[in-house]
Amino acid sequence: MKKIKNILVALDLSHLDEKLISYASFIAERLKAENVYFVHNIKKYEISELFEEHLKDVNLDEVIGDELNEKVKEHFKAPANWEVLISEDPYSESLIKYIAEKYSIDLAILGNKKHEKGTGVVSGKLLRLLRCDILAVPGAARESIKNIWAGTDFSQDSRKVFRVTKDLQEGHQVDLKVVHVYSVPVQFSPYVSPESMGPKVEKHVKEKFDKFLKKLNYSEAIEPLIFMGRESGAAQKIIANLRNSDVDMLVISDKGGNTFSPFAVGTVTEELFNANLDVPLWVVK
């Protein structure tokens, strides 16, 4: 079973950095990670001509490196090895991909700043570029994992989600709910009303849920959580219900494989990744 040994944390000198460092400390200790790499990319081409003269004698790599090292020393308490990496690259995404491959990164922790102007280092490109798991952390994230939602479409790909949930639950009291969004097939709508089809589809989904959970051979208790998504997309249905829950983390696969469910290949995952969530989102690769 794949273990999280090496973690990358992308920093951008924003107010979210302290949250990312402390959350990385929490996750690294929880999963017994060995190495954590804090990465910052200096985009010198973005420096205004107004400041070029003032900064020409300043060693930005050294100044920023010193600042981030101090922040990490203050907020990172896990017993893992850590290192601050400073680089200059026109594209932060390509830099993060390079470091992830060079250091055999298992998990990349990024800031979710969708509610602010700009998107920071979090970009839809990273969802496709990185081969490692991705954890998008908002400023409101709690350093506590007592309730986890795990998304599934009953496909083989979605089973890998439970590798992560098992690791997060190990040695801790954590409630796990498995989330599935179903819809009444639209091709039947001219002939059969969604109201009459709904109960039959839901019964079918529950039967598939039971079979899926049995195949998982999961030792911990799992509570099914089924939503009907005919009134909105699967991602929006999940987001709406997240707001009324006490969830500490949402874990989903990067892709699915069941065409019956809207929780399918890439689309819902990408929507959730690009959404303004108040809880951390773990995308399993």
Secondary structure, DSSP 8 states (H G I E B T S, - for coil): -----EEEEEE-SSTTHHHHHHHHHHHHHHHT-SEEEEEEE--GGGS-HHHHHHHTT--HHHHHHHHHHHHHHHH--SSSEEEEEEE--S-HHHHHHHHHHHTT-SEEEEEE-TTSSS-TT--HHHHHH--SEEEEEETT--S--SEEEEE--SSTGGGGHHHHHHHHHTTS--EEEEEEEE---GGGTTTS-HHHHHHHHHHHHHHHHHHHHHHHT-SS-EEEEEEE-TTS-HHHHHHHHHTTS--SEEEEES----TTSSS-TTHHHHHHHTS--SS-EEEE-
